[in-house]
Amino acid sequence: MIVWLNGTHGAGKTTTSALVQRLIQESRVLDAEKVGETLMDIEPGLPALDNFQHWPPWRPLVVETARHVLDYTGGTLVMPMTVLVEEYWREISAGLARHAIPVRHFVLHADQDTLRGRIEGDSVMGPSAFRLKYLDPYAEAARTWLHREAEVVDTTHLTPAEVARHIAEAVGR
C-alpha cells in the first residue's frame, strides 16, 4: 500500500511522513522528490522547466520506483509529495492501479495565512520564494479537484504528531 501525503509547501508533509512511518508497521518513507533530483542531475541537463514534475519521465519513474520498492520490501510506503496538476496525479494513480497497488491519498491542508507563516518562518529551510509561489496553485487545485480526490486533513491547528496519528488510524481502519 501507499500512503500519499499531498499538499503544498508548509503543510507538514515531510515532518508528518516520518511520524506516520513510525506508527505504521513495516512502512518506509519514499520521497518522490528524490526521483526528481535524479533527473535534475542528468548531464547535460534535461530541457529547462520550472519544476521537475513537468518532465514526462518523472511520473512513470515515481510509479516504477514505488512498485519495485514494494515488490522488494512489501509493507507500506509513505510518500510525501506535492502534486498539484490533476493530469499528473491521474497518471501516477493510474500507473499504481495498473500494478494493483492500493493508495490512500491524504491532503495536508492549512489556510493560506498559516502556510505563508510556516514558509516564511521555516528555521530549517529559511523563507523561500520558490515555496511561496505554490500557494496560489495549491488553492486552485484544492478548489477544483484535489480536495475531491483525497482525504483532507486540516493541519492548521494540529501538531504533526496529531496529524500523523489521524492518518495512521485512518489507514488502520
DRENDO-63894 format. One line per field, with one value per atom (N, C-alpha, C): chain; atom name; x, y, z. Coordinates in Angstrom, 1 decimal. Layout:
BEGIN
chain	A|...
atom	CA|...
X	X|...
Y	Y|...
Z	Z|...
//
This chain:
BEGIN
chain	A|A|A|A|A|A|A|A|A|A|A|A|A|A|A|A|A|A|A|A|A|A|A|A|A|A|A|A|A|A|A|A|A|A|A|A|A|A|A|A|A|A|A|A|A|A|A|A|A|A|A|A|A|A|A|A|A|A|A|A|A|A|A|A|A|A|A|A|A|A|A|A|A|A|A|A|A|A|A|A|A|A|A|A|A|A|A|A|A|A|A|A|A|A|A|A|A|A|A|A|A|A|A|A|A|A|A|A|A|A|A|A|A|A|A|A|A|A|A|A|A|A|A|A|A|A|A|A|A|A|A|A|A|A|A|A|A|A|A|A|A|A|A|A|A|A|A|A|A|A|A|A|A|A|A|A|A|A|A|A|A|A|A|A|A|A|A|A|A|A|A|A|A|A|A|A|A|A|A|A|A|A|A|A|A|A|A|A|A|A|A|A|A|A|A|A|A|A|A|A|A|A|A|A|A|A|A|A|A|A|A|A|A|A|A|A|A|A|A|A|A|A|A|A|A|A|A|A|A|A|A|A|A|A|A|A|A|A|A|A|A|A|A|A|A|A|A|A|A|A|A|A|A|A|A|A|A|A|A|A|A|A|A|A|A|A|A|A|A|A|A|A|A|A|A|A|A|A|A|A|A|A|A|A|A|A|A|A|A|A|A|A|A|A|A|A|A|A|A|A|A|A|A|A|A|A|A|A|A|A|A|A|A|A|A|A|A|A|A|A|A|A|A|A|A|A|A|A|A|A|A|A|A|A|A|A|A|A|A|A|A|A|A|A|A|A|A|A|A|A|A|A|A|A|A|A|A|A|A|A|A|A|A|A|A|A|A|A|A|A|A|A|A|A|A|A|A|A|A|A|A|A|A|A|A|A|A|A|A|A|A|A|A|A|A|A|A|A|A|A|A|A|A|A|A|A|A|A|A|A|A|A|A|A|A|A|A|A|A|A|A|A|A|A|A|A|A|A|A|A|A|A|A|A|A|A|A|A|A|A|A|A|A|A|A|A|A|A|A|A|A|A|A|A|A|A|A|A|A|A|A|A|A|A|A|A|A|A|A|A|A|A|A|A|A|A|A|A|A|A|A|A|A|A|A|A|A|A|A|A|A|A|A|A|A|A|A|A|A|A|A|A|A|A|A|A|A|A|A|A|A|A|A|A|A|A|A|A|A
atom	N|CA|C|N|CA|C|N|CA|C|N|CA|C|N|CA|C|N|CA|C|N|CA|C|N|CA|C|N|CA|C|N|CA|C|N|CA|C|N|CA|C|N|CA|C|N|CA|C|N|CA|C|N|CA|C|N|CA|C|N|CA|C|N|CA|C|N|CA|C|N|CA|C|N|CA|C|N|CA|C|N|CA|C|N|CA|C|N|CA|C|N|CA|C|N|CA|C|N|CA|C|N|CA|C|N|CA|C|N|CA|C|N|CA|C|N|CA|C|N|CA|C|N|CA|C|N|CA|C|N|CA|C|N|CA|C|N|CA|C|N|CA|C|N|CA|C|N|CA|C|N|CA|C|N|CA|C|N|CA|C|N|CA|C|N|CA|C|N|CA|C|N|CA|C|N|CA|C|N|CA|C|N|CA|C|N|CA|C|N|CA|C|N|CA|C|N|CA|C|N|CA|C|N|CA|C|N|CA|C|N|CA|C|N|CA|C|N|CA|C|N|CA|C|N|CA|C|N|CA|C|N|CA|C|N|CA|C|N|CA|C|N|CA|C|N|CA|C|N|CA|C|N|CA|C|N|CA|C|N|CA|C|N|CA|C|N|CA|C|N|CA|C|N|CA|C|N|CA|C|N|CA|C|N|CA|C|N|CA|C|N|CA|C|N|CA|C|N|CA|C|N|CA|C|N|CA|C|N|CA|C|N|CA|C|N|CA|C|N|CA|C|N|CA|C|N|CA|C|N|CA|C|N|CA|C|N|CA|C|N|CA|C|N|CA|C|N|CA|C|N|CA|C|N|CA|C|N|CA|C|N|CA|C|N|CA|C|N|CA|C|N|CA|C|N|CA|C|N|CA|C|N|CA|C|N|CA|C|N|CA|C|N|CA|C|N|CA|C|N|CA|C|N|CA|C|N|CA|C|N|CA|C|N|CA|C|N|CA|C|N|CA|C|N|CA|C|N|CA|C|N|CA|C|N|CA|C|N|CA|C|N|CA|C|N|CA|C|N|CA|C|N|CA|C|N|CA|C|N|CA|C|N|CA|C|N|CA|C|N|CA|C|N|CA|C|N|CA|C|N|CA|C|N|CA|C|N|CA|C|N|CA|C|N|CA|C|N|CA|C|N|CA|C|N|CA|C|N|CA|C|N|CA|C|N|CA|C|N|CA|C|N|CA|C|N|CA|C|N|CA|C|N|CA|C|N|CA|C|N|CA|C|N|CA|C|N|CA|C|N|CA|C|N|CA|C|N|CA|C|N|CA|C|N|CA|C|N|CA|C|N|CA|C|N|CA|C|N|CA|C|N|CA|C|N|CA|C|N|CA|C|N|CA|C|N|CA|C|N|CA|C|N|CA|C
X	0.8|0.0|0.9|0.3|1.0|0.1|0.7|0.0|0.7|0.0|0.5|0.1|1.0|0.8|1.0|-0.1|-0.1|-0.3|-0.3|-0.5|0.7|0.5|1.6|2.7|3.7|4.8|4.3|4.8|4.4|3.3|2.7|1.6|2.0|3.3|3.8|4.0|4.1|4.3|5.5|6.7|7.9|8.0|7.6|7.6|6.6|5.4|4.3|4.7|5.3|5.7|6.6|7.5|8.4|7.7|6.7|5.9|4.9|4.3|3.4|4.2|5.4|6.2|6.4|6.6|6.8|5.5|4.4|3.1|2.5|3.0|2.5|3.6|3.3|4.2|4.7|5.9|6.5|6.3|6.6|6.4|7.8|7.9|9.1|8.7|9.5|9.2|10.0|9.3|9.9|9.5|10.4|10.2|10.4|9.3|9.3|10.1|10.4|11.3|12.7|13.1|14.4|14.5|13.4|13.3|13.5|12.9|13.1|14.6|15.2|16.6|17.5|17.2|18.0|17.9|16.7|16.5|17.3|17.3|18.0|19.5|20.0|21.4|21.9|21.0|21.4|22.3|23.4|24.3|24.4|24.3|23.8|22.3|21.9|20.6|19.4|18.3|17.1|16.6|15.6|15.1|14.7|15.1|14.8|13.3|12.9|11.5|11.5|10.5|10.5|10.2|9.9|9.5|9.8|10.5|10.9|9.6|8.5|7.3|6.8|7.2|6.8|7.6|8.7|9.4|8.7|8.3|7.5|8.0|9.4|9.8|9.5|9.3|9.2|8.1|6.9|5.7|5.8|6.2|6.3|7.5|8.5|9.6|9.2|8.3|7.8|7.0|6.2|5.4|6.3|7.2|8.1|9.0|9.5|10.3|9.5|8.3|7.4|7.1|6.8|6.4|7.6|8.8|9.9|10.3|10.2|10.5|9.5|8.2|7.2|7.3|7.7|8.0|9.1|10.1|11.3|11.0|10.3|10.2|8.8|7.8|6.4|6.1|5.0|4.6|4.0|4.2|3.6|4.7|4.5|5.3|4.6|5.2|4.6|5.3|4.6|5.2|4.7|5.6|5.3|5.6|4.7|5.0|3.8|4.1|3.1|2.8|1.6|1.2|0.0|0.1|-1.0|-1.6|-1.0|-1.5|-2.3|-3.6|-4.5|-4.1|-3.7|-3.2|-2.1|-1.2|0.0|-0.5|-1.4|-1.9|-2.7|-3.4|-4.1|-3.1|-2.1|-1.1|-0.4|0.0|0.6|-0.4|-1.6|-2.5|-3.0|-3.1|-3.4|-2.3|-1.1|0.1|0.2|-0.1|-0.1|-1.2|-2.4|-3.5|-3.2|-2.5|-2.2|-1.3|-0.6|0.2|-0.6|-1.9|-2.7|-2.1|-1.6|-1.1|-2.1|-2.7|-3.7|-3.0|-3.7|-3.2|-4.3|-3.8|-4.6|-4.0|-4.8|-4.3|-4.8|-3.9|-4.3|-3.7|-4.5|-4.0|-3.9|-2.7|-2.5|-2.8|-3.8|-4.3|-4.1|-3.8|-3.8|-4.3|-4.8|-5.2|-4.0|-4.2|-3.1|-2.3|-2.9|-2.0|-1.1|-1.7|-0.8|0.3|0.0|1.0|2.1|1.7|2.7|3.5|2.9|3.7|4.7|4.3|5.2|6.4|6.1|7.2|8.1|7.6|8.4|9.2|8.6|9.3|10.1|10.2|10.9|12.4|12.7|14.0|15.0|14.6|15.5|15.8|14.8|15.0|15.1|14.6|14.5|13.4|13.1|12.0|12.3|11.3|11.6|10.6|11.0|10.1|9.6|10.4|10.0|8.8|8.9|7.8|6.6|6.8|5.6|4.8|5.5|4.9|3.8|3.9|2.9|1.6|1.5|0.3|-0.9|-0.8|-2.0|-2.3|-1.3|-1.7|-2.3|-1.8|-2.4|-3.9|-4.2|-5.5|-6.4|-5.9|-6.7|-6.9|-5.9|-6.1|-7.1|-6.9|-7.8|-9.3|-9.5|-10.9|-11.4|-10.6|-11.1|-11.1|-10.1|-10.1|-9.4|-8.4|-7.6|-8.3|-9.1|-9.9|-10.9|-11.4|-12.3|-11.6|-10.3|-9.6|-8.9|-9.0|-8.2|-8.9|-8.4|-8.9|-8.1|-8.9|-8.3|-8.1|-6.9|-6.6|-6.1|-6.9|-6.6|-5.6|-4.4|-3.3|-3.1|-4.0|-3.9|-3.7|-4.5|-4.4|-4.0|-3.4|-2.9|-1.4|-0.9|0.6|0.9|2.1|2.4|2.1|2.3|2.0|0.5|-0.3|-1.7|-2.2|-1.6|-1.9|-1.4|-0.2|0.3|-0.6|-1.1|-2.0|-3.3|-3.8|-5.1|-4.9|-3.8|-3.6|-3.4|-2.5|-2.3|-3.6|-4.4|-5.7|-6.6|-6.6|-7.4|-7.0|-5.7|-5.1|-5.4|-5.4|-5.6|-7.1|-8.0|-9.4|-9.7
Y	-1.2|0.0|1.2|2.3|3.6|4.6|5.3|6.4|7.6|8.3|9.5|10.7|11.5|12.8|13.9|14.5|15.6|16.9|18.0|19.4|20.2|21.5|22.4|22.5|23.3|23.5|24.2|23.8|24.3|23.6|22.6|21.9|20.9|20.4|19.5|18.1|17.9|16.6|15.8|16.5|15.8|15.4|16.4|16.1|15.0|15.1|14.1|12.7|12.7|11.4|10.5|11.2|10.5|10.0|10.7|10.3|9.2|9.3|8.3|6.9|7.0|5.8|5.1|5.8|5.2|4.5|4.9|4.4|3.3|3.1|2.0|0.9|-0.3|-1.4|-1.6|-2.0|-2.4|-1.3|-0.1|1.0|1.7|2.4|3.1|4.4|5.5|6.7|6.7|7.0|7.2|8.6|9.5|10.8|10.9|11.1|11.1|12.3|13.3|14.4|13.9|12.8|12.2|11.7|11.2|10.9|12.1|13.2|14.5|14.9|14.8|15.2|14.4|13.1|12.3|12.8|13.2|13.7|15.1|15.8|17.1|17.0|15.8|15.6|15.0|14.8|14.3|15.4|15.0|15.9|15.4|16.3|17.6|17.6|18.6|18.7|18.5|18.1|18.0|19.4|19.5|20.8|21.6|22.9|23.8|24.0|23.6|23.8|24.3|24.8|25.4|24.4|23.1|22.1|20.7|19.9|18.5|17.7|18.0|17.2|17.4|18.5|18.7|17.8|17.3|16.3|15.0|14.6|13.4|12.2|12.0|10.7|10.7|11.8|11.8|11.0|11.1|10.4|8.9|8.3|6.9|6.4|7.2|6.8|6.7|7.6|7.5|6.2|5.9|4.7|3.5|3.4|2.3|2.1|3.3|3.2|2.7|3.2|2.7|1.2|0.8|-0.6|-1.5|-1.1|-2.0|-2.1|-0.9|-1.0|-1.8|-1.7|-2.5|-4.0|-4.3|-5.7|-6.3|-5.4|-5.9|-6.0|-5.0|-4.9|-5.3|-5.2|-5.3|-4.2|-4.3|-3.3|-2.1|-1.0|0.3|1.3|2.1|3.2|4.5|5.4|6.7|7.6|8.3|9.1|10.6|11.5|12.9|13.6|14.1|14.8|15.6|16.9|17.8|17.4|17.2|17.0|17.9|19.0|20.0|20.0|19.3|19.2|17.9|18.1|16.9|15.8|16.2|15.3|14.4|15.0|14.3|13.3|13.8|12.9|11.7|11.9|10.9|9.9|10.4|9.5|8.6|9.2|8.5|7.5|7.9|7.0|5.8|6.1|5.1|4.1|4.6|3.7|2.8|3.3|2.5|1.5|1.9|1.0|-0.1|0.1|-0.9|-2.0|-1.7|-2.7|-3.1|-2.8|-3.3|-2.8|-1.6|-1.0|-0.1|-0.4|0.5|1.8|2.9|4.2|4.8|5.3|6.2|7.6|8.4|9.8|10.8|11.4|12.4|13.8|14.8|16.2|16.8|17.3|18.1|19.5|20.1|21.4|22.3|23.6|24.7|25.9|26.9|28.1|28.9|29.8|30.5|31.3|31.9|32.7|31.8|30.6|29.7|29.1|28.8|28.3|29.3|30.5|31.6|31.8|31.8|32.0|30.8|29.6|28.5|28.6|28.9|29.0|30.2|31.3|32.5|32.3|31.5|31.2|29.9|29.3|28.0|28.1|27.6|27.7|26.8|25.8|24.8|25.3|25.5|25.9|27.4|28.1|29.6|30.0|31.3|31.7|31.3|31.0|30.5|31.1|31.9|32.4|31.2|30.2|29.0|28.4|28.2|27.6|28.5|29.7|30.7|30.7|30.5|30.7|29.5|28.5|27.4|27.6|28.7|28.8|29.0|29.9|30.1|28.8|28.2|26.9|25.9|25.8|24.9|25.2|26.5|27.0|26.6|26.8|26.5|25.0|24.2|22.7|22.2|22.8|22.4|22.7|23.9|24.3|23.5|23.1|22.5|20.9|20.3|18.8|18.1|18.7|18.0|17.5|18.4|18.0|17.0|16.8|15.7|14.4|14.4|13.2|12.6|13.2|12.8|13.0|12.4|12.6|13.9|14.9|16.2|16.2|16.6|16.7|18.1|18.9|20.3|20.4|20.8|20.8|22.2|23.1|24.5|24.5|23.7|23.8|22.5|21.6|20.3|20.3|19.5|19.3|18.2|18.1|17.0|15.6|15.4|14.2|13.9|14.9|14.7|14.3|15.0|14.7|13.2|12.9|11.5|10.5|10.7|9.7|9.6|10.7|10.7|9.9|10.1|9.3|7.8|7.5|6.1|5.4|6.1|5.5|5.3|6.3|6.1|5.0|4.8|3.7|2.4|2.3|1.1|0.7|1.6|1.2|0.4
Z	0.0|0.0|0.0|-0.6|-0.5|0.3|1.2|1.9|1.3|0.4|-0.3|0.5|0.9|1.6|0.7|0.2|-0.7|0.1|-0.6|0.0|-0.4|-0.3|-0.7|0.3|0.0|0.9|2.2|3.3|4.6|5.2|4.5|5.1|6.1|6.1|7.0|6.5|5.2|4.6|5.1|5.0|5.4|6.9|7.7|9.2|9.5|8.9|9.2|8.6|7.5|6.9|7.8|8.4|9.3|10.6|11.0|12.2|11.8|10.6|10.2|10.0|9.5|9.3|10.6|11.7|13.0|13.5|13.0|13.5|12.7|11.5|10.6|10.5|11.0|11.0|9.5|9.4|8.1|7.0|7.4|6.5|6.3|5.2|4.8|4.2|4.3|3.6|2.3|1.2|-0.1|-0.6|-0.7|-1.1|-2.6|-3.3|-4.8|-5.3|-4.5|-4.9|-5.2|-4.6|-4.9|-6.4|-6.9|-8.3|-9.2|-8.8|-9.5|-9.4|-8.2|-8.1|-8.9|-9.1|-10.0|-11.4|-11.9|-13.2|-13.3|-12.3|-12.3|-12.4|-12.0|-12.1|-13.4|-14.4|-15.7|-16.4|-17.0|-17.7|-19.2|-20.1|-20.0|-19.6|-19.0|-18.4|-19.3|-18.7|-19.5|-19.8|-20.7|-21.1|-19.9|-19.9|-18.7|-18.5|-17.3|-16.9|-15.4|-14.9|-13.6|-12.5|-12.9|-11.9|-12.6|-11.9|-12.5|-12.7|-12.1|-12.4|-13.8|-14.5|-15.8|-16.8|-16.4|-17.3|-17.4|-18.6|-18.7|-18.0|-17.9|-17.3|-15.8|-15.1|-13.7|-13.2|-13.8|-13.3|-13.4|-14.6|-14.6|-13.8|-13.6|-12.7|-11.3|-10.9|-9.5|-9.3|-10.3|-10.2|-10.2|-11.1|-11.1|-9.9|-9.4|-8.2|-7.0|-6.8|-5.8|-5.9|-7.2|-7.4|-7.1|-7.5|-7.3|-5.8|-5.1|-3.7|-3.0|-3.3|-2.6|-3.0|-4.2|-4.6|-3.8|-3.5|-2.7|-1.2|-0.7|0.8|1.3|0.5|1.0|1.9|2.6|3.6|3.0|3.6|3.2|2.9|1.8|1.5|1.9|2.6|3.0|2.0|1.2|0.1|0.3|0.8|0.9|-0.4|-1.1|-2.4|-2.8|-3.1|-3.6|-5.1|-5.5|-6.9|-7.0|-7.7|-7.9|-9.3|-10.2|-11.6|-11.7|-11.9|-11.9|-12.9|-14.1|-15.1|-14.5|-13.8|-13.2|-12.2|-11.3|-10.3|-10.9|-12.0|-12.7|-13.3|-13.9|-14.5|-13.4|-12.3|-11.2|-10.6|-10.3|-9.6|-10.6|-11.9|-12.8|-13.0|-12.9|-13.0|-11.8|-10.7|-9.5|-9.5|-10.0|-10.1|-11.1|-12.2|-13.1|-12.5|-11.4|-10.7|-9.4|-9.3|-8.2|-6.9|-6.8|-5.6|-5.0|-3.9|-3.3|-2.8|-2.9|-2.5|-1.6|-0.4|0.4|0.2|-0.3|-0.7|0.3|1.0|2.0|1.5|1.8|1.5|2.9|3.2|4.4|4.0|4.7|4.3|5.5|5.1|6.1|5.3|6.0|5.4|4.8|3.9|3.2|4.2|5.2|6.1|7.0|7.4|8.1|7.3|6.0|5.1|4.9|4.6|4.4|5.6|6.8|8.1|8.3|8.0|8.1|7.2|5.9|4.9|5.3|5.6|6.0|7.3|8.2|9.5|9.6|8.4|8.5|8.9|10.1|10.7|10.0|9.3|8.7|7.2|6.4|5.0|4.8|5.8|5.6|4.7|4.6|3.8|2.3|1.5|0.2|-0.8|-1.8|-2.8|-3.7|-3.9|-4.6|-4.0|-2.7|-2.0|-1.9|-1.7|-1.7|-3.0|-4.1|-5.4|-5.6|-4.8|-4.9|-4.1|-3.4|-2.5|-3.4|-4.4|-5.3|-6.1|-6.8|-7.5|-6.5|-5.3|-4.3|-4.1|-3.9|-3.6|-4.8|-6.0|-7.2|-7.3|-7.1|-7.1|-6.1|-4.9|-3.8|-4.1|-4.8|-5.1|-6.3|-7.2|-8.4|-8.4|-7.8|-7.9|-6.7|-6.2|-5.2|-4.0|-3.4|-2.2|-2.4|-3.7|-4.0|-4.2|-4.5|-4.8|-3.6|-2.4|-1.3|0.0|1.1|2.4|2.9|3.2|3.6|5.1|5.6|7.0|7.2|7.9|8.2|9.3|8.9|9.8|10.5|10.3|10.8|12.3|13.0|14.5|15.1|14.3|14.8|14.8|15.8|15.8|14.7|14.2|13.3|13.9|15.2|15.9|15.8|16.0|15.9|14.5|13.5|12.1|11.8|12.2|11.9|12.6|13.8|14.5|13.7|13.2|12.5|11.2|10.5|9.2|9.5|10.5|10.8|11.3|12.0|12.4|11.2|10.3|9.1|8.2|8.1|7.3|8.0|9.3|10.0|10.0|9.6|9.6|8.4
//
